[in-house]
Amino acid sequence: MPGESTRRPPRLYVLEGGLGFEIRERDGDVRVTLSGVLDRPMLQRLIAAVRPRLRSRDCRIVLDGRGLDHLDFRAVRDLVAWHRGLRDYGHTLLLAGWRPYHRAILILGDQYGEAAALRVAPPVAAGRTGAS
């Protein structure tokens, strides 16, 4: 049967609630491809899945939001806090492929104005950790 021969990538996570994410590592960078709805509990699971992959300082974490349907504003505070924690260890969090709608939710949901510090990856930099 065709379904039997189809294999999922080894790091593909589909979580309850509909958020799926795939984690790929390349040259010290971690790329997380998002799909579905990103809310607070899903973000916490995503952070827990990425954390063990940050083995040294100065890693780049790219959140690819091209497949993201919705960002729940309640996840913004945790996303900003994660960004702050990553910066403390010299890591860089980049947003790639996030639509203006999602970036607006980031800005509007951030009560302290820290979301503006989240960098949007230019298309060339976003491709640095492309599929292997």
Residue, then its C-alpha position, 0 to 999 in steps of 0.5 A: m500500500p502507498g501509505e506503508s512506504t511513506r515515511r515521516p521525517p525523524r523529527l516531525y512532531v504533530l501535537e494535540g491541537g493541530l500544531g505541527f513542527e519539524i526540527r532540522e539541524r545544520d551547521g549549528d543552526v536549528r530550523v523549526t518549521l511550524s504549521g497550524v496554530l501556535d498557542r501557549p501550551m504548544l509553544q512550551r512543547l516546542i521550546a522543550a523539543v528545541r532545548p536539547r539541540l542547543r549544545s553550545r552558545d551562539c546557535r541560530i534558531v529560525l522559526d519558519g512560520r510559512g505554514l503557520d495558520h494562527l498565533d494565539f496572542r497568549a503565546v506572545r509573552d512566552l515567545v518573548a521570554w524565550h527570546r530573552g533567555l536565548r539572548d542570554y546564552g548568545h543565541t539568536l532567534l529569527l522569524a522567517g516567513w511570518r506573515p504581517y498578520h502574525r507579526a502584528i499579533l506579536i506586536l499587539g500581544d506584547q505589553y512591554g514592547e520587547a517583541a519588536a526586538l525579534r528579528v525577521a530573517p531576510p530571505v537569504a539568511a532564512g534559507r541558510t538552514g534549509a532542508s538537508 
